[in-house]
């Protein structure tokens, strides 16, 4: 257990070191991974696994997945992008997906935040109350 805590502590420090002005610095990440691979300190695989998980979670905070039943109009996309950037920052990336089984409305996921305004979710909510 102690080794695991130590790996997480080191991975957290390396994650902080990987960012420069709030953005991932790829040169720092490459240097860290290269150095870790060369030195292979005790528990380096656990450090890499913890670092990979933390980095994925951090990057997901700056990436939105917008699902809708049909393709969204450009005006709606622009407004949504503006709102998401206002809430999460200008470096937000947005991925649009068409998911016909939503039946209507949209679902927006940013990291662990989810807003589900789809017709499917509303119907499921109603059926669970009955």
C-alpha positions as CSV (number, residue, x, y, z in Angstrom):
1,X,0.0,0.0,0.0
2,X,2.8,2.4,0.8
3,X,4.4,1.9,-2.6
4,X,1.0,2.8,-4.2
5,X,0.7,6.0,-2.2
6,X,4.2,6.9,-3.1
7,X,3.6,6.3,-6.8
8,X,0.4,8.5,-6.6
9,X,2.3,11.2,-4.8
10,X,5.1,11.2,-7.4
11,X,2.6,11.0,-10.3
12,X,0.8,14.1,-8.9
13,X,4.0,16.0,-8.7
14,X,4.9,15.1,-12.3
15,X,1.4,16.0,-13.4
16,X,1.9,19.5,-12.0
17,X,5.3,19.7,-13.6
18,X,3.7,18.7,-17.0
19,X,1.7,21.9,-17.3
20,X,3.0,25.3,-18.4
21,X,0.6,28.3,-18.0
22,X,-2.3,25.8,-17.7
23,X,-1.5,23.9,-20.8
24,X,0.3,20.6,-21.3
25,X,3.9,21.0,-22.3
26,X,4.7,18.0,-24.5
27,X,8.4,18.5,-24.2
28,X,8.2,18.1,-20.4
29,X,6.0,15.1,-20.7
30,X,8.4,13.4,-23.2
31,X,11.4,14.2,-21.0
32,X,9.7,12.8,-17.9
33,X,8.7,9.6,-19.6
34,X,12.1,9.1,-21.2
35,X,13.9,9.7,-17.9
36,X,11.6,7.3,-16.1
37,X,12.1,4.7,-18.7
38,X,15.9,5.0,-18.6
39,X,16.2,5.1,-14.8
40,X,13.4,2.6,-14.0
41,X,13.1,3.4,-10.3
42,X,11.3,1.1,-8.0
43,X,7.6,1.2,-8.8
44,X,8.0,3.1,-12.0
45,X,5.2,1.2,-13.7
46,X,2.8,2.2,-10.9
47,X,4.0,5.8,-11.3
48,X,3.3,5.7,-15.0
49,X,-0.1,4.1,-14.5
50,X,-1.1,6.8,-11.9
51,X,0.3,9.6,-14.1
52,X,-1.6,8.3,-17.2
53,X,-4.9,8.2,-15.3
54,X,-4.4,11.7,-13.8
55,X,-3.4,13.1,-17.2
56,X,-6.5,11.6,-18.9
57,X,-8.8,13.0,-16.2
58,X,-7.1,16.4,-16.5
59,X,-7.4,16.5,-20.3
60,X,-11.1,15.4,-20.1
61,X,-11.8,18.6,-18.2
62,X,-11.0,20.6,-21.3
63,X,-12.9,18.4,-23.8
64,X,-16.6,18.5,-24.3
65,X,-18.6,15.8,-26.1
66,X,-22.0,17.1,-27.3
67,X,-24.5,14.4,-28.4
68,X,-27.7,15.3,-30.3
69,X,-30.3,13.3,-32.2
70,X,-29.6,15.4,-35.4
71,X,-26.9,17.7,-36.6
72,X,-27.0,20.9,-34.6
73,X,-27.4,24.2,-36.5
74,X,-24.3,26.4,-36.7
75,X,-25.9,29.1,-34.5
76,X,-26.6,26.6,-31.7
77,X,-23.0,25.2,-32.0
78,X,-21.6,28.7,-31.7
79,X,-23.7,29.6,-28.7
80,X,-22.9,26.3,-27.0
81,X,-19.2,26.8,-27.7
82,X,-19.3,30.3,-26.2
83,X,-21.1,29.1,-23.1
84,X,-18.7,26.2,-22.5
85,X,-15.6,28.4,-23.0
86,X,-17.1,30.9,-20.6
87,X,-17.5,28.2,-18.0
88,X,-14.4,26.0,-18.6
89,X,-11.9,28.3,-20.4
90,X,-11.0,29.4,-23.9
91,X,-8.8,26.3,-24.6
92,X,-12.0,24.1,-24.5
93,X,-12.3,21.6,-27.4
94,X,-15.7,20.4,-28.5
95,X,-16.6,17.1,-30.2
96,X,-20.1,16.8,-31.8
97,X,-21.8,13.4,-32.2
98,X,-25.1,12.5,-33.7
99,X,-26.9,9.9,-31.6
100,X,-30.3,9.2,-33.1
101,X,-31.5,7.1,-30.1
102,X,-31.6,10.3,-28.0
103,X,-34.8,11.1,-29.9
104,X,-34.3,14.8,-29.5
105,X,-32.5,17.4,-27.3
106,X,-28.8,17.0,-26.4
107,X,-26.4,15.6,-23.9
108,X,-23.2,17.4,-23.0
109,X,-20.3,15.8,-21.1
110,X,-17.2,17.7,-19.9
111,X,-15.0,15.5,-17.7
112,X,-17.3,14.1,-15.0
113,X,-20.0,16.8,-15.6
114,X,-23.0,15.7,-17.6
115,X,-26.0,17.7,-18.7
116,X,-28.7,15.4,-20.2
117,X,-31.5,17.3,-21.8
118,X,-32.4,14.5,-24.2
119,X,-35.9,13.3,-24.8
120,X,-34.7,9.8,-24.0
121,X,-33.5,10.9,-20.5
122,X,-36.8,12.7,-19.8
123,X,-38.8,9.6,-20.8
124,X,-36.7,7.4,-18.6
125,X,-37.1,9.8,-15.7
126,X,-40.9,9.8,-16.2
127,X,-41.1,6.0,-16.4
128,X,-39.0,5.6,-13.2
129,X,-41.4,7.9,-11.3
130,X,-44.4,5.8,-12.3
